[in-house]
Amino acid sequence: MTNENLLSRITVDPEVCHGKPCVRGLRYPVETILEYLAGGDSIEDLLREFPDLEREDILACHEFSRRMLAARSVHLTLA
């Protein structure tokens, strides 16, 4: 699956999760999926916990976040 096809899995709808980017309109915000991954959950863990998600959905979250970071200059102050 190409990166463009992956991105088609991310939807933005003002009526779903306050307009946050979500996976296929399923009310799984990209932010939440990334938080699970950052917390140590694996893709397999997420697929077991949320059976309506597909591996490509999680890969789409990665690609979406990569593109968002590439599109902006982010300056963080690290403590």
ROMI-406104 format. One record per residue: x, y, z of N, C-alpha, C, CB in turn; residue number from 1; residue in one letter. Coordinates in Angstrom, 3 decimals. Atoms other than C-alpha are relative to their C-alpha. Glycine has a CB too. Example, Ala and Ser with C-alpha at 12.3 -4.5 7.8 and 13.67 -1.06 7.14 Angstrom:
<sites>
<site n_u="0.890" n_v="-1.190" n_w="0.000" ca_u="12.300" ca_v="-4.500" ca_w="7.800" c_u="0.900" c_v="1.200" c_w="0.000" cb_u="-0.992" cb_v="0.027" cb_w="1.246" n="1" res="A"/>
<site n_u="-0.820" n_v="-1.190" n_w="-0.060" ca_u="13.670" ca_v="-1.060" ca_w="7.140" c_u="-0.770" c_v="1.090" c_w="0.730" cb_u="0.414" cb_v="0.462" cb_w="-1.415" n="2" res="S"/>
</sites>
This chain:
<sites>
<site n_u="0.855" n_v="-1.180" n_w="0.000" ca_u="0.000" ca_v="0.000" ca_w="0.000" c_u="0.896" c_v="1.236" c_w="0.000" cb_u="-0.970" cb_v="0.002" cb_w="1.232" n="1" res="M"/>
<site n_u="-0.804" n_v="-1.216" n_w="0.083" ca_u="1.394" ca_v="3.395" ca_w="-0.947" c_u="-0.323" c_v="0.944" c_w="1.156" cb_u="-0.233" cb_v="0.708" cb_w="-1.344" n="2" res="T"/>
<site n_u="0.234" n_v="-0.977" n_w="-1.057" ca_u="1.732" ca_v="6.257" ca_w="1.491" c_u="-1.250" c_v="0.821" c_w="-0.266" cb_u="1.200" cb_v="0.918" cb_w="0.145" n="3" res="N"/>
<site n_u="1.217" n_v="-0.751" n_w="0.335" ca_u="-1.016" ca_v="8.115" ca_w="-0.376" c_u="-1.251" c_v="-0.808" c_w="0.342" cb_u="-0.008" cb_v="0.378" cb_w="-1.495" n="4" res="E"/>
<site n_u="1.134" n_v="0.858" n_w="-0.357" ca_u="-3.369" ca_v="5.154" ca_w="0.051" c_u="-0.172" c_v="-0.073" c_w="1.510" cb_u="0.188" cb_v="-1.409" cb_w="-0.577" n="5" res="N"/>
<site n_u="0.085" n_v="0.011" n_w="-1.458" ca_u="-2.501" ca_v="5.017" ca_w="3.733" c_u="-0.686" c_v="1.262" c_w="0.506" cb_u="1.398" cb_v="-0.132" cb_w="0.621" n="6" res="L"/>
<site n_u="0.574" n_v="-1.261" n_w="-0.463" ca_u="-3.386" ca_v="8.679" ca_w="4.143" c_u="-1.503" c_v="0.084" c_w="-0.245" cb_u="0.688" cb_v="1.158" cb_w="-0.681" n="7" res="L"/>
<site n_u="1.448" n_v="-0.021" n_w="0.249" ca_u="-6.834" ca_v="8.054" ca_w="2.673" c_u="-0.778" c_v="-0.633" c_w="1.157" cb_u="-0.325" cb_v="-0.734" cb_w="-1.311" n="8" res="S"/>
<site n_u="0.635" n_v="0.610" n_w="-1.170" ca_u="-7.570" ca_v="6.096" ca_w="5.870" c_u="-0.217" c_v="1.000" c_w="1.136" cb_u="0.841" cb_v="-1.160" cb_w="0.499" n="9" res="R"/>
<site n_u="0.149" n_v="-1.025" n_w="-1.029" ca_u="-7.295" ca_v="9.281" ca_w="7.942" c_u="-1.068" c_v="0.983" c_w="-0.452" cb_u="1.352" cb_v="0.730" cb_w="0.276" n="10" res="I"/>
<site n_u="1.122" n_v="-0.875" n_w="0.343" ca_u="-10.488" ca_v="11.309" ca_w="7.988" c_u="-0.117" c_v="1.132" c_w="1.015" cb_u="-1.317" cb_v="-0.802" cb_w="-0.064" n="11" res="T"/>
<site n_u="0.277" n_v="-1.139" n_w="-0.873" ca_u="-11.425" ca_v="14.691" ca_w="9.401" c_u="-1.451" c_v="0.393" c_w="-0.244" cb_u="0.988" cb_v="1.212" cb_w="-0.271" n="12" res="V"/>
<site n_u="1.419" n_v="-0.318" n_w="0.079" ca_u="-15.080" ca_v="15.331" ca_w="10.138" c_u="-0.348" c_v="0.797" c_w="1.256" cb_u="-0.888" cb_v="-1.304" cb_w="-0.129" n="13" res="D"/>
<site n_u="0.332" n_v="-0.810" n_w="-1.175" ca_u="-16.282" ca_v="18.148" ca_w="12.415" c_u="-0.985" c_v="-0.689" c_w="0.951" cb_u="-0.578" cb_v="1.322" cb_w="-0.446" n="14" res="P"/>
<site n_u="0.983" n_v="0.705" n_w="-0.819" ca_u="-18.990" ca_v="15.786" ca_w="13.689" c_u="0.589" c_v="-1.215" c_w="0.724" cb_u="-1.159" cb_v="-0.440" cb_w="-0.865" n="15" res="E"/>
<site n_u="-0.634" n_v="1.171" n_w="-0.617" ca_u="-16.506" ca_v="13.078" ca_w="14.754" c_u="1.215" c_v="0.468" c_w="0.786" cb_u="0.407" cb_v="-1.065" cb_w="-1.078" n="16" res="V"/>
<site n_u="-1.127" n_v="-0.335" n_w="-0.886" ca_u="-14.158" ca_v="13.624" ca_w="17.716" c_u="0.430" c_v="1.453" c_w="-0.132" cb_u="1.184" cb_v="-0.904" cb_w="-0.296" n="17" res="C"/>
<site n_u="-0.254" n_v="-1.446" n_w="0.047" ca_u="-14.457" ca_v="17.408" ca_w="17.460" c_u="0.901" c_v="0.411" c_w="-1.163" cb_u="0.625" cb_v="0.453" cb_w="1.301" n="18" res="H"/>
<site n_u="-0.773" n_v="-0.347" n_w="1.190" ca_u="-12.848" ca_v="17.409" ca_w="14.022" c_u="1.453" c_v="-0.431" c_w="0.025" cb_u="-0.053" cb_v="1.447" cb_w="-0.201" n="19" res="G"/>
<site n_u="-1.381" n_v="0.497" n_w="-0.030" ca_u="-9.619" ca_v="15.707" ca_w="15.084" c_u="0.175" c_v="-1.059" c_w="-1.083" cb_u="0.357" cb_v="-0.586" cb_w="1.405" n="20" res="K"/>
<site n_u="-0.257" n_v="1.069" n_w="0.972" ca_u="-7.994" ca_v="13.465" ca_w="12.469" c_u="-0.214" c_v="-1.365" c_w="0.652" cb_u="1.442" cb_v="0.107" cb_w="-0.566" n="21" res="P"/>
<site n_u="0.356" n_v="1.316" n_w="-0.530" ca_u="-9.354" ca_v="9.944" ca_w="12.984" c_u="0.262" c_v="-1.084" c_w="-1.038" cb_u="-1.475" cb_v="-0.027" cb_w="0.435" n="22" res="C"/>
<site n_u="-0.162" n_v="1.159" n_w="0.872" ca_u="-8.918" ca_v="6.492" ca_w="11.547" c_u="-1.362" c_v="-0.362" c_w="-0.586" cb_u="0.617" cb_v="-1.210" cb_w="0.776" n="23" res="V"/>
<site n_u="1.194" n_v="0.400" n_w="0.759" ca_u="-11.608" ca_v="5.861" ca_w="8.898" c_u="-1.317" c_v="0.420" c_w="0.636" cb_u="-0.004" cb_v="-1.479" cb_w="-0.176" n="24" res="R"/>
<site n_u="1.229" n_v="-0.475" n_w="-0.628" ca_u="-14.176" ca_v="7.863" ca_w="10.871" c_u="-0.480" c_v="-0.873" c_w="1.138" cb_u="-1.073" cb_v="0.101" cb_w="-1.017" n="25" res="G"/>
<site n_u="0.382" n_v="0.951" n_w="-1.044" ca_u="-14.179" ca_v="5.185" ca_w="13.581" c_u="0.096" c_v="0.558" c_w="1.417" cb_u="0.855" cb_v="-1.216" cb_w="-0.102" n="26" res="L"/>
<site n_u="-0.142" n_v="-0.638" n_w="-1.311" ca_u="-13.682" ca_v="7.657" ca_w="16.431" c_u="1.245" c_v="-0.457" c_w="0.750" cb_u="-1.220" cb_v="-0.280" cb_w="0.840" n="27" res="R"/>
<site n_u="-1.331" n_v="0.243" n_w="-0.552" ca_u="-10.096" ca_v="6.576" ca_w="16.980" c_u="0.890" c_v="1.129" c_w="-0.491" cb_u="0.568" cb_v="-1.416" cb_w="-0.424" n="28" res="Y"/>
<site n_u="-0.869" n_v="-1.093" n_w="0.442" ca_u="-8.127" ca_v="9.824" ca_w="16.872" c_u="1.429" c_v="-0.486" c_w="-0.236" cb_u="-0.003" cb_v="1.131" cb_w="1.033" n="29" res="P"/>
<site n_u="-1.399" n_v="0.309" n_w="0.292" ca_u="-4.668" ca_v="9.586" ca_w="15.332" c_u="0.834" c_v="0.232" c_w="1.257" cb_u="0.531" cb_v="0.866" cb_w="-1.185" n="30" res="V"/>
<site n_u="-0.731" n_v="-0.351" n_w="-1.220" ca_u="-3.367" ca_v="11.247" ca_w="18.487" c_u="-0.054" c_v="-1.129" c_w="1.033" cb_u="-0.568" cb_v="1.289" cb_w="0.606" n="31" res="E"/>
<site n_u="0.155" n_v="1.072" n_w="-0.983" ca_u="-4.728" ca_v="8.446" ca_w="20.669" c_u="0.786" c_v="-1.234" c_w="-0.403" cb_u="-1.472" cb_v="-0.356" cb_w="0.173" n="32" res="T"/>
<site n_u="-0.760" n_v="1.167" n_w="0.475" ca_u="-3.227" ca_v="5.690" ca_w="18.525" c_u="1.487" c_v="0.233" c_w="0.234" cb_u="-0.277" cb_v="-0.274" cb_w="-1.511" n="33" res="I"/>
<site n_u="-1.410" n_v="-0.318" n_w="-0.213" ca_u="0.144" ca_v="7.441" ca_w="18.674" c_u="0.366" c_v="-0.014" c_w="1.484" cb_u="0.325" cb_v="1.362" cb_w="-0.603" n="34" res="L"/>
<site n_u="-0.251" n_v="0.044" n_w="-1.445" ca_u="-0.159" ca_v="7.795" ca_w="22.454" c_u="0.166" c_v="-1.442" c_w="0.474" cb_u="-1.148" cb_v="0.685" cb_w="0.771" n="35" res="E"/>
<site n_u="-0.149" n_v="1.417" n_w="-0.365" ca_u="-0.686" ca_v="4.040" ca_w="22.792" c_u="1.372" c_v="-0.520" c_w="-0.439" cb_u="-1.129" cb_v="-0.852" cb_w="-0.644" n="36" res="Y"/>
<site n_u="-1.291" n_v="0.463" n_w="0.510" ca_u="2.372" ca_v="3.382" ca_w="20.627" c_u="1.156" c_v="0.597" c_w="0.804" cb_u="0.149" cb_v="0.364" cb_w="-1.485" n="37" res="L"/>
<site n_u="-1.047" n_v="-0.658" n_w="-0.786" ca_u="4.483" ca_v="5.914" ca_w="22.539" c_u="0.076" c_v="-0.581" c_w="1.408" cb_u="-0.252" cb_v="1.512" cb_w="0.069" n="38" res="A"/>
<site n_u="0.048" n_v="0.595" n_w="-1.332" ca_u="3.384" ca_v="4.247" ca_w="25.766" c_u="0.538" c_v="-1.419" c_w="0.054" cb_u="-1.403" cb_v="0.010" cb_w="0.502" n="39" res="G"/>
<site n_u="-0.606" n_v="1.327" n_w="0.015" ca_u="4.898" ca_v="0.963" ca_w="24.644" c_u="-0.845" c_v="-1.092" c_w="-0.612" cb_u="0.337" cb_v="-0.387" cb_w="1.360" n="40" res="G"/>
<site n_u="0.827" n_v="1.009" n_w="0.654" ca_u="1.983" ca_v="-0.842" ca_w="23.032" c_u="0.519" c_v="-0.254" c_w="-1.410" cb_u="-1.483" cb_v="0.440" cb_w="-0.035" n="41" res="D"/>
<site n_u="-0.414" n_v="0.347" n_w="1.359" ca_u="2.857" ca_v="-2.683" ca_w="19.832" c_u="-1.212" c_v="0.084" c_w="-0.928" cb_u="0.636" cb_v="-1.425" cb_w="-0.047" n="42" res="S"/>
<site n_u="1.094" n_v="0.048" n_w="0.975" ca_u="0.825" ca_v="-2.705" ca_w="16.650" c_u="-0.882" c_v="-1.204" c_w="0.294" cb_u="0.548" cb_v="-0.064" cb_w="-1.455" n="43" res="I"/>
<site n_u="0.770" n_v="1.215" n_w="-0.294" ca_u="-0.215" ca_v="-6.254" ca_w="17.538" c_u="-0.878" c_v="0.188" c_w="1.236" cb_u="0.945" cb_v="-1.197" cb_w="0.205" n="44" res="E"/>
<site n_u="0.800" n_v="-0.294" n_w="-1.193" ca_u="-1.372" ca_v="-5.079" ca_w="20.998" c_u="-1.252" c_v="0.792" c_w="-0.376" cb_u="0.837" cb_v="0.786" cb_w="1.037" n="45" res="D"/>
<site n_u="1.138" n_v="-0.839" n_w="0.391" ca_u="-3.582" ca_v="-2.429" ca_w="19.399" c_u="-1.011" c_v="-0.783" c_w="-0.822" cb_u="0.480" cb_v="1.214" cb_w="-0.793" n="46" res="L"/>
<site n_u="0.915" n_v="0.793" n_w="0.822" ca_u="-5.034" ca_v="-4.866" ca_w="16.878" c_u="-0.808" c_v="-0.967" c_w="0.855" cb_u="0.776" cb_v="-0.770" cb_w="-1.072" n="47" res="L"/>
<site n_u="0.751" n_v="0.880" n_w="-0.913" ca_u="-5.981" ca_v="-7.236" ca_w="19.700" c_u="-1.018" c_v="0.794" c_w="0.811" cb_u="0.963" cb_v="-0.743" cb_w="0.950" n="48" res="R"/>
<site n_u="0.867" n_v="-0.820" n_w="-0.854" ca_u="-7.454" ca_v="-4.458" ca_w="21.839" c_u="-1.155" c_v="0.629" c_w="-0.773" cb_u="0.815" cb_v="1.092" cb_w="0.668" n="49" res="E"/>
<site n_u="1.003" n_v="-0.676" n_w="0.824" ca_u="-9.368" ca_v="-2.793" ca_w="18.989" c_u="-0.179" c_v="-0.785" c_w="-1.295" cb_u="0.415" cb_v="1.479" cb_w="-0.298" n="50" res="F"/>
<site n_u="0.106" n_v="0.897" n_w="1.157" ca_u="-10.493" ca_v="-5.510" ca_w="16.547" c_u="-0.516" c_v="0.655" c_w="-1.280" cb_u="-0.893" cb_v="-1.132" cb_w="0.344" n="51" res="P"/>
<site n_u="0.465" n_v="-0.655" n_w="1.225" ca_u="-12.082" ca_v="-3.027" ca_w="14.142" c_u="1.109" c_v="0.796" c_w="-0.688" cb_u="-1.170" cb_v="0.920" cb_w="0.316" n="52" res="D"/>
<site n_u="-1.148" n_v="-0.625" n_w="0.656" ca_u="-8.639" ca_v="-1.511" ca_w="13.428" c_u="0.746" c_v="-1.021" c_w="-0.842" cb_u="0.947" cb_v="0.628" cb_w="1.038" n="53" res="L"/>
<site n_u="-0.836" n_v="0.831" n_w="0.866" ca_u="-6.408" ca_v="-2.864" ca_w="10.686" c_u="1.425" c_v="0.518" c_w="0.073" cb_u="-0.522" cb_v="0.002" cb_w="-1.475" n="54" res="E"/>
<site n_u="-1.417" n_v="-0.375" n_w="-0.040" ca_u="-2.621" ca_v="-2.842" ca_w="10.506" c_u="0.260" c_v="1.281" c_w="-0.812" cb_u="0.871" cb_v="-1.157" cb_w="-0.539" n="55" res="R"/>
<site n_u="-0.186" n_v="-1.168" n_w="0.853" ca_u="-2.791" ca_v="-0.289" ca_w="7.684" c_u="-0.502" c_v="1.276" c_w="0.662" cb_u="-0.706" cb_v="-0.205" cb_w="-1.322" n="56" res="E"/>
<site n_u="0.490" n_v="-1.172" n_w="-0.727" ca_u="-4.781" ca_v="2.055" ca_w="9.950" c_u="1.096" c_v="0.575" c_w="0.887" cb_u="-1.233" cb_v="-0.363" cb_w="0.846" n="57" res="D"/>
<site n_u="-1.063" n_v="-0.447" n_w="-0.900" ca_u="-1.898" ca_v="2.201" ca_w="12.402" c_u="1.168" c_v="0.559" c_w="-0.800" cb_u="0.473" cb_v="-1.157" cb_w="0.901" n="58" res="I"/>
<site n_u="-1.042" n_v="-0.535" n_w="0.888" ca_u="0.626" ca_v="2.644" ca_w="9.610" c_u="-0.408" c_v="1.363" c_w="-0.546" cb_u="0.276" cb_v="-0.976" cb_w="-1.164" n="59" res="L"/>
<site n_u="0.506" n_v="-1.295" n_w="0.481" ca_u="-1.578" ca_v="5.472" ca_w="8.332" c_u="0.203" c_v="1.085" c_w="1.057" cb_u="-1.499" cb_v="-0.106" cb_w="-0.372" n="60" res="A"/>
<site n_u="-0.244" n_v="-0.965" n_w="-1.081" ca_u="-1.306" ca_v="7.176" ca_w="11.731" c_u="1.459" c_v="0.432" c_w="0.006" cb_u="-0.383" cb_v="-0.602" cb_w="1.370" n="61" res="C"/>
<site n_u="-1.429" n_v="-0.328" n_w="0.092" ca_u="2.487" ca_v="6.978" ca_w="11.454" c_u="0.267" c_v="0.949" c_w="-1.165" cb_u="0.839" cb_v="-1.282" cb_w="-0.162" n="62" res="H"/>
<site n_u="-0.245" n_v="-0.825" n_w="1.190" ca_u="2.468" ca_v="8.409" ca_w="7.950" c_u="-0.603" c_v="1.394" c_w="0.159" cb_u="-0.578" cb_v="-0.682" cb_w="-1.250" n="63" res="E"/>
<site n_u="0.644" n_v="-1.293" n_w="-0.227" ca_u="0.038" ca_v="11.170" ca_w="8.899" c_u="0.865" c_v="0.866" c_w="0.915" cb_u="-1.409" cb_v="-0.191" cb_w="0.611" n="64" res="F"/>
<site n_u="-0.810" n_v="-0.780" n_w="-0.935" ca_u="2.183" ca_v="12.249" ca_w="11.844" c_u="1.335" c_v="0.392" c_w="-0.625" cb_u="0.236" cb_v="-0.791" cb_w="1.291" n="65" res="S"/>
<site n_u="-1.249" n_v="-0.329" n_w="0.685" ca_u="5.365" ca_v="12.087" ca_w="9.739" c_u="-0.198" c_v="1.198" c_w="-0.918" cb_u="0.513" cb_v="-1.208" cb_w="-0.803" n="66" res="R"/>
<site n_u="0.264" n_v="-1.108" n_w="0.929" ca_u="3.810" ca_v="14.374" ca_w="7.156" c_u="-0.291" c_v="1.294" c_w="0.741" cb_u="-1.172" cb_v="-0.341" cb_w="-0.917" n="67" res="R"/>
<site n_u="0.309" n_v="-1.209" n_w="-0.767" ca_u="2.508" ca_v="16.790" ca_w="9.772" c_u="1.287" c_v="0.617" c_w="0.549" cb_u="-0.983" cb_v="-0.320" cb_w="1.156" n="68" res="M"/>
<site n_u="-1.265" n_v="-0.511" n_w="-0.524" ca_u="5.964" ca_v="17.087" ca_w="11.327" c_u="0.884" c_v="0.556" c_w="-1.108" cb_u="0.740" cb_v="-1.098" cb_w="0.748" n="69" res="L"/>
<site n_u="-0.800" n_v="-0.484" n_w="1.125" ca_u="7.598" ca_v="17.514" ca_w="7.947" c_u="-0.523" c_v="1.334" c_w="-0.513" cb_u="0.008" cb_v="-1.029" cb_w="-1.132" n="70" res="A"/>
<site n_u="0.627" n_v="-1.204" n_w="0.523" ca_u="5.176" ca_v="20.306" ca_w="7.088" c_u="0.223" c_v="1.216" c_w="0.893" cb_u="-1.475" cb_v="-0.232" cb_w="-0.179" n="71" res="A"/>
<site n_u="-0.158" n_v="-1.095" n_w="-0.946" ca_u="5.982" ca_v="22.396" ca_w="10.157" c_u="1.394" c_v="-0.013" c_w="0.593" cb_u="-1.051" cb_v="-0.084" cb_w="1.106" n="72" res="R"/>
<site n_u="-1.232" n_v="-0.107" n_w="-0.782" ca_u="9.017" ca_v="23.642" ca_w="11.932" c_u="-0.416" c_v="0.052" c_w="1.457" cb_u="0.857" cb_v="1.270" cb_w="-0.407" n="73" res="S"/>
<site n_u="0.394" n_v="0.069" n_w="-1.413" ca_u="8.619" ca_v="22.652" ca_w="15.565" c_u="1.258" c_v="0.208" c_w="0.838" cb_u="-0.699" cb_v="-1.381" cb_w="0.347" n="74" res="V"/>
<site n_u="-1.131" n_v="-0.281" n_w="-0.889" ca_u="10.932" ca_v="24.103" ca_w="18.186" c_u="-0.436" c_v="-0.303" c_w="1.423" cb_u="0.488" cb_v="1.487" cb_w="-0.136" n="75" res="H"/>
<site n_u="0.338" n_v="0.407" n_w="-1.348" ca_u="10.724" ca_v="22.366" ca_w="21.526" c_u="1.135" c_v="0.352" c_w="0.943" cb_u="-0.305" cb_v="-1.498" cb_w="0.057" n="76" res="L"/>
<site n_u="-0.990" n_v="-0.187" n_w="-1.032" ca_u="12.497" ca_v="23.344" ca_w="24.673" c_u="-0.016" c_v="-1.246" c_w="0.874" cb_u="-0.274" cb_v="1.294" cb_w="0.829" n="77" res="T"/>
<site n_u="-0.077" n_v="1.225" n_w="-0.775" ca_u="13.648" ca_v="20.161" ca_w="26.307" c_u="0.621" c_v="0.297" c_w="1.364" cb_u="0.816" cb_v="-1.076" cb_w="-0.753" n="78" res="L"/>
<site n_u="-0.504" n_v="-0.243" n_w="-1.363" ca_u="14.129" ca_v="20.222" ca_w="30.047" c_u="1.044" c_v="-1.014" c_w="0.386" cb_u="-1.138" cb_v="-0.028" cb_w="1.011" n="79" res="A"/>
</sites>
